[in-house]
Amino acid sequence: MPTVAQYHVLIYGGPDGYQTNRAQIQLSDANSQTLAWLRFNDPGMFYEPDSNDGGIIKMHLPSAMFQSVVDLLRNEEPVVIYFTQNRGFLAVGTEPVGEGEE
C-alpha cells in the first residue's frame, strides 16, 4: 500500500463546481508522484464510480467528509491509499489506544 507523503487541495467555486466535483485533494508519495485524487461532491451532484486509472486512484466522497479527510491528512501518520473491490480506501496505520494528540 502506498504511503501518502503530500497533499494538495483544490476547491471549486460556482453553482456546479468543476467536472461534477466541488473539491479535490491530490495525494502524492515522497517523490511527488500522484497516488490519488479524492473528489468531493455536494448532495445532488453526479458521483462517478471509484477507479484505478493507470495506477492513480480516483475516489469520490460527499462534501460533508471534506473536513474530516483534511484533518486526517494533517494529524495522522502513516496514511495509506489503496484500491480494491472497485473502491478507493484511505487508511491510517495502527495506533495504540489512548495515545492522544501531541
C-alpha positions in Angstrom: 0.0 0.0 0.0 1.5 3.4 -1.0 2.1 5.8 1.8 0.8 9.4 1.4 3.6 12.0 2.0 2.0 15.1 0.5 -1.4 16.5 -0.4 -2.7 19.4 -2.4 -6.2 20.9 -2.1 -8.4 22.5 -4.8 -11.8 23.9 -4.1 -14.1 24.7 -7.0 -16.5 27.7 -7.0 -19.7 28.3 -8.9 -23.0 26.6 -8.6 -21.9 23.4 -10.3 -18.3 23.1 -9.2 -15.9 21.7 -11.8 -16.4 18.4 -13.8 -19.1 17.2 -11.4 -16.9 17.9 -8.3 -16.9 20.6 -5.5 -13.4 20.0 -4.3 -10.4 17.7 -4.9 -7.4 16.6 -2.8 -4.4 15.2 -4.7 -2.4 12.7 -2.7 1.3 12.1 -3.6 4.2 10.0 -2.4 7.6 11.2 -1.1 8.8 11.5 -4.7 5.8 13.8 -5.6 4.3 11.0 -7.7 0.5 11.3 -7.8 -1.2 8.4 -5.9 -4.8 9.5 -5.9 -7.4 12.2 -6.4 -10.0 12.4 -3.7 -13.0 14.1 -5.3 -15.9 15.6 -3.2 -19.5 16.1 -4.4 -22.3 18.1 -2.9 -25.7 16.4 -2.5 -27.4 16.1 -5.8 -24.2 16.2 -7.8 -23.3 13.3 -10.0 -21.0 10.7 -8.4 -18.6 8.9 -10.7 -17.6 5.4 -9.6 -14.2 5.0 -7.8 -11.5 3.8 -10.2 -7.8 3.0 -10.6 -6.7 4.6 -13.8 -3.1 3.9 -14.7 -2.1 3.5 -11.1 -3.8 6.7 -9.9 -6.8 6.1 -7.6 -9.9 8.3 -8.2 -12.0 8.2 -5.0 -15.4 10.0 -4.7 -16.7 11.2 -1.4 -19.5 13.5 -0.1 -18.5 17.1 0.5 -19.6 16.6 4.2 -16.5 14.4 4.6 -14.0 17.0 3.3 -13.0 18.5 6.7 -12.6 15.0 8.2 -10.3 14.0 5.4 -8.2 17.1 5.7 -8.0 16.6 9.5 -6.8 13.0 8.9 -4.1 14.1 6.5 -2.9 16.9 8.9 -2.9 14.8 12.0 -2.3 11.2 11.4 0.5 9.1 10.0 1.2 6.9 8.3 -1.7 7.4 5.8 -2.1 4.9 3.0 -4.3 4.8 0.0 -5.3 1.6 -1.9 -7.9 0.3 -4.3 -9.7 -3.0 -4.0 -13.2 -4.4 -4.8 -13.8 -1.4 -7.1 -13.4 1.1 -4.3 -10.8 3.5 -3.0 -9.7 3.2 0.6 -7.9 5.8 2.7 -6.5 4.4 6.0 -4.2 5.3 8.8 -1.7 2.9 10.4 -2.3 1.1 13.7 -2.1 3.4 16.7 -2.2 2.5 20.4 -5.5 3.2 22.3 -5.3 6.4 24.3 -2.3 7.8 22.5 -3.8 11.3 22.3 -2.5 14.2 20.2 0.8 15.9 20.9 
